Amino acid sequence: MAGTTPGTPRVLRAMNDRAALDLLLEHGPLSRTRIGKLTGLSKPTASQLLVRLEAAGLVVATGTTEGRPGPNAQLYAVNARAAHVAGLDVTPERIRAAVADITGQVTGEFEVRTPGRRSGEAVVRQVTDALDGAVKAADLVRGDLHRVVIGTPGAFDPGTGRLRYASHLPGWHSPTLLDELAAALVMPVEYENDVNLAAVAEQRLGAARGHDDFVLLWNEGGLGAALVIGGRLHRGFTGGAGEVGFLPVPGAPLVRQVTKANSGGFQELAGGQAVPRLARELGIGPLPEGSCTEVAATLVRRAAEAAARADGTAEDAPHLRLLETFATGLATGLASMVAVLDPGLVVLSGGLICAGGEPLRALVQHELAELAASRPRLVIGEVHHHPVLRGALESALAATRDEVFDTSR
């Protein structure tokens, strides 16, 4: 009969084990009694569970409770060294790598600068250099890693294995690149769009916690979006879902008329390159030094500061106009996405949007209300420290925990 098959006790034990491990990850060290209360298990069953997990190397005794009536109780925590994962965040300028233990604690980071043109062979070397640097910083060897997740602009087409929607990433378009990386890394390797990984970070750690349906709009080096539907990333047939920089919007050139990378459509209207151009039109100057993205972020930050001042002056007027126009551009593209997806939540993320903070968010919310029939809630992303890299680690951790924490095997 169902429920009395020989495998059932083992499966039930594994489910209890996983529930306890998830509680330890969420709460930190817990006593046997506390684990029993949180899981609903009896004291003997909770004790057996902890003995089993300790023998498997998944939990460790970490000390005892103090400051409470009665005898001190033994505390248990997830064994941080049970597994390690790595994440990589790839841009045209650099590859940033990090290693985390199974609890999610980052134990090593490393960055490799990657300016100029490069071959597929150079890409493989740069990826391994970045990974090995982070592994060394974590006092590990590469063989200690269970998995690595690599985030890049664009997406690898599942049918061809070729990188699409990221012509500005030199060296990553070789038809043999994925095979060469697999041969060099000799571990499970997954590839994901960088904006999708920022959404993973927000869903697990930030502004989208508890939300199964939301849109993340990213604006940093380029404009992009991530779509989470039913708790899962929606990638599309070729992996190109969310490549909204190409989205035709009023007031911007059609994509087919533009050949330069990261331009055309929504990107031309509200991407980083639009902000310095708008500043010049408004007579704001001299412009700050730095790359286009850095200049745009500085201008947006200054405009947001002007908007936040209660005693604004005539000198603030051009900056306020810049922020309003930038917000209208963002809302124009968002209106198309909202009309199709009808999300309850939109997370605004990326350095350029975060530079505008609450003044920019409020303006975009107001403008979107004028353009869209539905009224999604707009929030600024909460994962500010390398969100793409954090999302890569979280993605790697989710898969690795499913493997390592499965005690039914």
C-alpha positions as CSV (number, residue, x, y, z in Angstrom):
1,M,0.0,0.0,0.0
2,A,1.0,3.6,-0.5
3,G,2.8,4.9,2.5
4,T,4.1,1.5,3.6
5,T,6.7,0.8,0.9
6,P,10.2,-0.1,2.1
7,G,11.6,3.2,1.0
8,T,9.2,5.3,3.0
9,P,11.0,5.5,6.4
10,R,14.2,6.5,4.6
11,V,12.4,9.2,2.7
12,L,10.7,10.5,5.8
13,R,14.0,10.6,7.6
14,A,15.6,12.5,4.7
15,M,12.7,15.0,4.7
16,N,13.1,15.6,8.5
17,D,16.9,15.9,8.0
18,R,16.5,18.5,5.3
19,A,13.9,20.5,7.4
20,A,16.3,20.6,10.3
21,L,19.3,21.7,8.1
22,D,17.2,24.4,6.6
23,L,16.2,25.6,10.1
24,L,19.9,25.7,11.1
25,L,20.7,27.7,8.0
26,E,17.9,30.2,8.8
27,H,18.3,30.5,12.5
28,G,21.9,29.6,13.2
29,P,22.9,27.3,16.1
30,L,20.0,25.5,17.8
31,S,19.5,23.1,20.6
32,R,18.0,19.6,20.2
33,T,14.9,20.8,22.1
34,R,14.5,23.9,19.8
35,I,14.9,21.8,16.7
36,G,12.3,19.4,18.0
37,K,9.8,22.3,18.6
38,L,10.4,23.9,15.2
39,T,10.1,20.7,13.3
40,G,7.4,19.1,15.4
41,L,9.6,16.0,16.1
42,S,9.7,14.3,19.5
43,K,12.9,14.6,21.6
44,P,14.0,11.0,20.8
45,T,13.5,11.6,17.1
46,A,15.3,14.9,17.1
47,S,18.2,13.3,19.0
48,Q,18.4,10.5,16.4
49,L,18.3,13.1,13.7
50,L,21.2,15.1,15.1
51,V,23.3,11.9,15.6
52,R,22.6,11.0,12.0
53,L,23.5,14.4,10.7
54,E,26.6,14.7,12.8
55,A,27.8,11.3,11.6
56,A,27.3,12.4,8.0
57,G,29.4,15.5,8.6
58,L,26.5,17.8,8.0
59,V,26.2,19.3,11.5
60,V,28.7,20.1,14.3
61,A,28.4,20.8,18.0
62,T,29.2,24.5,18.5
63,G,28.8,25.1,22.2
64,T,26.0,25.3,24.8
65,T,23.2,27.6,25.7
66,E,24.0,30.1,28.5
67,G,22.0,32.5,30.7
68,R,18.9,30.3,30.9
69,P,17.4,28.4,33.9
70,G,18.4,24.8,34.1
71,P,21.4,22.9,32.7
72,N,23.1,24.3,29.5
73,A,22.0,22.6,26.3
74,Q,24.2,21.5,23.5
75,L,23.9,23.7,20.4
76,Y,24.3,22.4,16.8
77,A,25.0,24.2,13.6
78,V,25.5,23.3,9.9
79,N,29.0,22.2,9.2
80,A,30.3,25.1,7.0
81,R,33.0,22.9,5.5
82,A,30.5,20.2,4.3
83,A,30.7,21.8,0.8
84,H,31.9,24.9,-1.1
85,V,30.7,26.6,-4.3
86,A,32.0,29.4,-6.5
87,G,30.3,32.2,-8.5
88,L,31.7,34.4,-11.3
89,D,30.5,37.7,-12.5
90,V,31.7,38.5,-16.0
91,T,31.8,41.9,-17.6
92,P,33.8,43.3,-20.6
93,E,36.2,44.9,-18.1
94,R,36.7,42.2,-15.4
95,I,35.9,38.8,-14.0
96,R,35.0,38.8,-10.3
97,A,35.0,35.5,-8.5
98,A,34.0,34.4,-5.0
99,V,33.9,31.2,-3.0
100,A,31.3,30.5,-0.3
101,D,30.8,27.6,2.1
102,I,27.6,25.7,2.4
103,T,26.1,28.2,4.9
104,G,26.5,31.0,2.3
105,Q,29.4,32.7,4.0
106,V,31.9,34.1,1.5
107,T,35.3,32.8,2.3
108,G,37.4,34.1,-0.7
109,E,37.2,36.7,-3.5
110,F,39.4,37.6,-6.4
111,E,39.2,39.8,-9.5
112,V,40.9,39.6,-12.9
113,R,40.9,42.7,-15.1
114,T,40.0,41.9,-18.8
115,P,40.4,45.0,-20.9
116,G,40.7,45.0,-24.7
117,R,40.0,42.3,-27.3
118,R,40.7,38.6,-26.4
119,S,40.4,35.1,-27.8
120,G,38.4,32.2,-26.5
121,E,41.7,30.7,-25.2
122,A,42.3,33.9,-23.2
123,V,38.8,33.7,-21.8
124,V,39.4,30.2,-20.5
125,R,42.7,31.3,-18.9
126,Q,41.0,34.4,-17.3
127,V,38.2,32.4,-15.9
128,T,40.5,29.8,-14.3
129,D,42.8,32.6,-13.0
130,A,39.8,34.3,-11.3
131,L,38.5,31.1,-9.9
132,D,41.8,29.9,-8.6
133,G,42.5,33.3,-7.0
134,A,39.2,33.1,-5.1
135,V,39.9,29.4,-4.1
136,K,43.3,30.4,-2.8
137,A,41.9,33.3,-0.9
138,A,39.5,30.8,0.7
139,D,42.4,28.5,1.7
140,L,41.0,25.7,-0.5
141,V,42.0,23.9,-3.7
142,R,39.8,23.7,-6.8
143,G,38.9,20.1,-6.1
144,D,37.1,21.3,-2.9
145,L,34.4,23.0,-5.0
146,H,31.1,21.2,-5.8
147,R,29.9,23.6,-8.4
148,V,30.5,27.0,-10.1
149,V,27.9,29.3,-11.6
150,I,29.1,31.9,-14.1
151,G,27.0,35.0,-14.8
152,T,27.5,36.9,-18.1
153,P,25.6,39.5,-20.1
154,G,23.3,37.9,-22.7
155,A,22.6,34.2,-22.6
156,F,24.0,31.0,-24.1
157,D,21.5,29.6,-26.6
158,P,20.4,26.2,-25.4
159,G,20.2,25.0,-28.9
160,T,23.6,26.1,-30.2
161,G,25.7,26.8,-27.1
162,R,26.6,30.2,-28.5
163,L,26.4,33.4,-26.5
164,R,23.7,35.7,-27.8
165,Y,22.6,39.3,-27.0
166,A,26.1,40.2,-25.8
167,S,28.3,41.4,-28.8
168,H,30.2,43.6,-26.4
169,L,31.8,40.7,-24.5
170,P,34.9,39.8,-26.6
171,G,36.2,36.2,-26.6
172,W,33.0,34.7,-25.4
173,H,31.4,33.8,-28.8
174,S,33.6,30.9,-29.8
175,P,31.5,27.8,-30.7
176,T,33.8,25.6,-28.7
177,L,34.1,27.9,-25.6
178,L,31.7,25.9,-23.3
179,D,33.5,22.6,-24.1
180,E,36.9,24.3,-23.4
181,L,35.7,25.7,-20.1
182,A,34.2,22.3,-19.1
183,A,37.5,20.6,-19.9
184,A,39.5,23.2,-17.9
185,L,37.2,23.3,-14.8
186,V,36.3,19.6,-14.4
187,M,33.3,20.3,-12.2
188,P,29.6,21.0,-12.7
189,V,29.4,24.4,-14.4
190,E,26.3,26.4,-15.0
191,Y,25.8,29.6,-17.0
192,E,23.2,32.2,-16.3
193,N,22.3,35.7,-17.5
194,D,23.7,38.3,-15.1
195,V,20.4,40.2,-14.6
196,N,18.7,36.8,-13.8
197,L,21.3,36.3,-11.1
198,A,20.6,39.7,-9.6
199,A,17.0,38.6,-9.4
200,V,18.0,35.4,-7.7
201,A,19.9,37.4,-5.1
202,E,16.9,39.7,-4.5
203,Q,14.5,36.7,-4.3
204,R,16.6,34.9,-1.7
205,L,18.1,37.7,0.3
206,G,16.6,41.0,-0.7
207,A,13.5,43.0,-1.7
208,A,11.7,40.1,-3.4
209,R,11.8,37.6,-0.5
210,G,8.4,35.8,-0.3
211,H,7.5,36.8,-3.9
212,D,6.9,34.2,-6.6
213,D,6.0,36.7,-9.3
214,F,8.1,39.8,-9.9
215,V,10.1,41.8,-12.5
216,L,13.6,43.1,-11.8
217,L,14.7,46.0,-14.0
218,W,18.5,46.4,-14.1
219,N,20.3,49.5,-15.3
220,E,24.1,49.6,-15.0
221,G,26.4,48.9,-18.0
222,G,23.2,48.1,-19.9
223,L,19.5,47.8,-19.5
224,G,18.0,44.4,-18.8
225,A,15.2,42.7,-16.9
226,A,14.6,39.4,-15.2
227,L,11.2,37.8,-15.1
228,V,10.3,35.5,-12.2
229,I,7.0,33.7,-12.8
230,G,5.6,31.1,-10.3
231,G,8.9,31.3,-8.4
232,R,11.0,30.4,-11.4
233,L,13.1,32.4,-13.8
234,H,11.5,32.7,-17.2
235,R,14.4,32.5,-19.7
236,G,12.6,32.2,-23.0
237,F,13.2,29.9,-26.0
238,T,16.7,31.2,-26.7
239,G,17.5,32.5,-23.3
240,G,16.7,36.0,-24.3
241,A,13.7,36.8,-22.1
242,G,14.3,40.1,-20.4
243,E,16.7,41.6,-23.0
244,V,14.6,44.7,-22.9
245,G,17.4,47.0,-23.9
246,F,16.3,46.1,-27.5
247,L,12.6,46.9,-26.7
248,P,11.1,49.4,-29.2
249,V,9.7,52.3,-27.2
250,P,8.4,55.8,-28.1
251,G,11.1,58.4,-28.4
252,A,14.0,55.9,-29.2
253,P,15.6,54.7,-32.4
254,L,14.4,51.3,-33.7
255,V,16.8,48.5,-33.0
256,R,17.2,47.7,-36.6
257,Q,18.6,51.2,-37.2
258,V,21.3,50.8,-34.6
259,T,24.4,48.5,-34.9
260,K,26.4,49.7,-31.9
261,A,26.3,47.4,-28.9
262,N,24.2,48.4,-25.9
263,S,22.1,50.9,-27.9
264,G,18.8,51.3,-29.6
265,G,15.3,51.0,-28.2
266,F,14.8,51.2,-24.5
267,Q,18.6,51.3,-23.9
268,E,18.9,54.4,-26.0
269,L,16.1,56.1,-24.1
270,A,17.0,55.2,-20.5
271,G,20.3,53.5,-20.5
272,G,23.6,54.9,-19.2
273,Q,24.5,56.7,-22.4
274,A,21.3,58.7,-22.3
275,V,22.1,60.5,-19.0
276,P,25.3,62.4,-20.1
277,R,23.5,63.4,-23.3
278,L,20.6,64.7,-21.4
279,A,22.9,66.6,-19.0
280,R,24.5,68.4,-21.9
281,E,21.2,69.3,-23.3
282,L,20.1,70.8,-20.0
283,G,23.3,72.8,-19.7
284,I,24.7,70.8,-16.8
285,G,28.5,70.9,-16.7
286,P,31.3,70.3,-16.5
287,L,30.5,66.5,-16.6
288,P,32.3,64.3,-14.0
289,E,35.2,62.1,-15.0
290,G,35.0,58.4,-15.6
291,S,33.4,55.8,-17.8
292,C,30.0,56.4,-19.3
293,T,28.4,54.3,-16.6
294,E,30.3,56.1,-13.8
295,V,29.5,59.5,-15.3
296,A,25.8,58.6,-15.5
297,A,25.6,57.3,-12.0
298,T,27.3,60.4,-10.6
299,L,24.8,62.7,-12.5
300,V,21.8,60.7,-11.3
301,R,23.1,60.7,-7.7
302,R,23.6,64.5,-7.8
303,A,20.1,64.9,-9.3
304,A,18.6,62.7,-6.5
305,E,20.4,64.8,-3.9
306,A,18.9,68.0,-5.4
307,A,15.4,66.4,-5.3
308,A,15.8,65.5,-1.7
309,R,16.8,69.0,-0.6
310,A,13.9,71.0,0.9
311,D,15.4,74.3,0.1
312,G,16.2,73.8,-3.6
313,T,17.8,76.6,-5.6
314,A,17.7,77.7,-9.2
315,E,20.9,75.7,-9.7
316,D,19.0,72.6,-8.8
317,A,16.4,73.0,-11.5
318,P,18.4,71.4,-14.4
319,H,19.2,68.4,-12.1
320,L,15.6,68.0,-11.2
321,R,14.6,68.0,-14.8
322,L,17.3,65.4,-15.6
323,L,15.9,63.1,-12.9
324,E,12.3,63.6,-14.0
325,T,13.2,62.9,-17.7
326,F,15.3,59.8,-16.7
327,A,12.4,58.5,-14.6
328,T,9.9,59.0,-17.5
329,G,12.2,57.0,-19.8
330,L,12.4,54.2,-17.3
331,A,8.6,54.2,-16.8
332,T,8.0,54.2,-20.6
333,G,9.8,50.9,-21.0
334,L,8.4,49.5,-17.8
335,A,4.9,50.2,-19.0
336,S,5.3,47.8,-21.8
337,M,6.5,45.0,-19.5
338,V,3.8,45.7,-17.0
339,A,1.1,45.5,-19.7
340,V,2.2,42.0,-20.7
341,L,3.2,40.5,-17.4
342,D,1.1,42.4,-14.8
343,P,3.5,41.8,-11.9
344,G,2.7,42.7,-8.4
345,L,6.2,43.8,-7.7
346,V,9.0,45.5,-9.7
347,V,12.5,45.6,-8.2
348,L,14.7,48.4,-9.5
349,S,18.3,47.5,-9.4
350,G,21.8,48.2,-10.8
351,G,24.2,51.0,-10.0
352,L,22.5,53.6,-12.2
353,I,19.1,53.1,-10.6
354,C,20.4,52.7,-7.1
355,A,22.2,56.0,-7.5
356,G,18.8,57.7,-7.8
357,G,17.5,56.0,-4.7
358,E,14.1,56.9,-3.3
359,P,13.6,60.2,-5.2
360,L,14.0,58.3,-8.5
361,R,11.9,55.4,-7.4
362,A,9.0,57.7,-6.4
363,L,9.2,59.5,-9.8
364,V,9.2,56.2,-11.7
365,Q,6.2,55.0,-9.6
366,H,4.3,58.2,-10.4
367,E,5.1,58.1,-14.1
368,L,4.2,54.4,-14.4
369,A,0.8,55.1,-12.8
370,E,0.1,57.5,-15.7
371,L,1.2,55.0,-18.3
372,A,0.1,51.5,-17.1
373,A,-3.3,50.2,-16.3
374,S,-2.1,48.0,-13.4
375,R,-0.3,49.5,-10.4
376,P,2.7,47.3,-9.4
377,R,4.6,48.2,-6.3
378,L,8.1,49.5,-7.1
379,V,11.0,49.0,-4.7
380,I,14.7,49.6,-4.8
381,G,16.8,46.4,-4.7
382,E,18.3,45.6,-1.3
383,V,21.4,43.5,-2.4
384,H,23.9,46.3,-3.0
385,H,27.2,44.5,-2.7
386,H,27.9,42.7,-6.1
387,P,24.3,41.4,-6.6
388,V,25.2,39.4,-9.7
389,L,28.0,37.6,-7.9
390,R,25.8,37.0,-4.9
391,G,23.1,35.6,-7.1
392,A,25.7,33.2,-8.7
393,L,26.6,32.0,-5.3
394,E,23.0,31.6,-4.2
395,S,22.2,29.6,-7.4
396,A,25.2,27.4,-6.9
397,L,24.3,26.9,-3.2
398,A,20.7,25.9,-4.0
399,A,21.7,23.1,-6.3
400,T,24.6,22.0,-4.0
401,R,22.4,21.9,-0.9
402,D,19.9,19.7,-2.7
403,E,22.7,17.2,-3.4
404,V,24.7,17.4,-0.1
405,F,21.7,17.6,2.2
406,D,19.9,14.6,0.6
407,T,20.5,11.9,3.2
408,S,18.3,9.4,1.4
409,R,21.1,8.6,-1.0
